């Protein structure tokens, strides 16, 4: 089906902003995010086909621009470790899920709930401030919708 691309779109391969003359435009989809138009640039010879890609705006997500969605769940070691009094805990979600990130003392008592909500797939960094806690060994645990659970140790040195 022949369609005209959106007005105001320029097609010069040199990037000089010159709109190129065309006999016809043929629209097709390359994939889910990219629409391409082909144009015959030389009507007398039928040569000089130019492909023009138009990408629609990507809806915002928790994943930073240009980053890919993680392929698996992961809980990273906090940094810095040992720490005083703040550290950052990073984790990755390969799918949307109900996320719980909690900190426990060496006796298994819950000290803090850092995350307790639904989150989209992506990479997250959560700060933990232990200014009110004594020096010692603590543990943090990530649980995702019953699909994934992992714990790691962190050390607070004051």
C-alpha positions in Angstrom: 0.0 0.0 0.0 1.4 3.4 -1.0 1.4 6.0 1.8 3.1 9.3 2.3 5.4 9.6 5.2 4.7 12.3 7.8 5.2 15.8 6.6 8.3 17.6 7.7 10.5 14.5 7.3 13.5 15.0 5.2 15.3 12.3 3.3 18.6 13.5 2.1 21.3 10.9 2.5 23.9 13.6 3.0 21.9 15.0 5.9 21.7 18.5 4.3 17.9 18.7 4.9 17.0 18.6 1.2 13.7 16.8 0.5 14.2 14.3 -2.3 11.8 13.9 -5.2 10.1 10.5 -5.5 7.8 8.6 -7.9 6.3 6.6 -5.1 6.5 5.6 -1.5 6.1 2.1 -0.2 5.6 1.6 3.5 6.5 -1.5 5.4 7.4 -2.5 9.0 10.9 -3.7 9.7 10.0 -4.8 13.2 7.8 -3.7 16.0 9.5 -0.3 16.6 10.7 0.8 13.2 8.7 1.9 10.2 10.6 2.1 6.9 9.8 3.8 3.6 11.4 3.0 0.3 11.6 5.7 -2.4 12.6 5.4 -6.0 14.9 8.5 -6.4 15.5 8.3 -10.2 12.3 7.9 -12.2 14.1 7.5 -15.6 16.4 4.6 -14.6 14.5 3.1 -11.7 17.7 3.1 -9.6 18.7 4.9 -6.5 16.3 3.4 -3.9 16.6 5.0 -0.5 15.5 3.4 2.7 14.3 5.8 5.4 13.7 4.6 8.9 11.3 6.4 11.2 11.2 5.3 14.8 8.1 6.2 16.9 8.7 7.5 20.4 9.5 4.8 23.0 7.2 4.9 26.0 9.0 5.6 29.2 9.9 2.6 31.4 12.2 2.0 34.4 14.9 0.9 32.0 17.3 3.7 31.1 17.4 4.7 27.5 19.7 2.5 25.4 19.7 -0.3 28.0 18.3 -3.7 27.5 16.0 -5.6 29.9 18.0 -8.1 32.0 17.8 -11.7 30.8 17.7 -13.1 34.4 17.0 -12.1 38.0 20.1 -11.0 39.9 21.0 -9.5 43.3 24.3 -7.7 43.3 26.7 -7.2 46.2 26.2 -3.9 47.9 28.7 -1.2 47.2 30.7 -0.1 49.2 31.1 -3.1 51.5 32.1 -2.6 54.3 30.2 0.7 54.5 29.6 3.6 56.9 26.8 4.7 57.1 25.3 4.4 53.5 25.5 1.8 50.8 23.7 0.9 47.6 22.0 -2.4 46.7 21.5 -3.1 43.1 19.3 -5.8 41.6 17.9 -6.8 38.2 14.4 -8.0 37.2 13.9 -9.9 34.0 10.1 -9.7 34.3 7.6 -7.5 36.1 6.9 -8.8 39.6 6.1 -8.1 43.2 9.5 -7.1 44.8 10.5 -7.3 48.4 14.0 -6.1 49.5 14.6 -6.4 53.2 17.6 -6.0 55.6 18.1 -8.4 58.5 20.5 -8.5 61.5 22.7 -11.6 62.3 19.9 -13.1 64.4 17.4 -12.9 61.5 15.4 -10.0 62.8 14.0 -7.7 60.1 15.8 -4.3 60.4 14.4 -2.5 57.4 12.1 -2.9 54.3 13.7 -1.0 51.4 11.3 -2.1 48.7 7.8 -3.6 48.9 6.0 -3.0 45.6 5.3 -4.1 42.1 8.1 -3.2 39.7 8.7 -3.5 35.9 11.6 -5.4 34.4 14.9 -3.5 34.7 17.8 -2.6 36.8 17.3 -0.9 40.2 19.7 0.7 42.7 18.4 1.2 46.2 20.3 3.3 48.9 20.4 1.9 52.5 21.3 4.3 55.3 22.4 2.5 58.5 23.2 5.6 60.6 20.9 4.4 63.4 22.4 0.8 63.5 25.5 -0.5 65.4 28.5 -1.9 63.6 28.0 -5.5 62.6 27.1 -8.1 60.0 23.7 -7.7 58.3 22.0 -9.6 55.5 19.7 -8.3 52.7 17.2 -10.5 50.8 15.5 -9.9 47.5 12.2 -11.8 46.8 10.4 -11.5 43.5 6.8 -12.9 43.2 7.8 -16.4 44.5 10.0 -16.8 41.4 13.3 -15.7 42.9 14.9 -15.3 46.3 18.5 -14.5 47.1 20.4 -13.1 50.1 23.8 -11.4 50.5 25.9 -10.2 53.4 26.8 -6.6 54.2 29.1 -5.2 56.8 28.6 -2.0 58.7 31.8 -0.5 60.2 31.6 2.6 62.3 
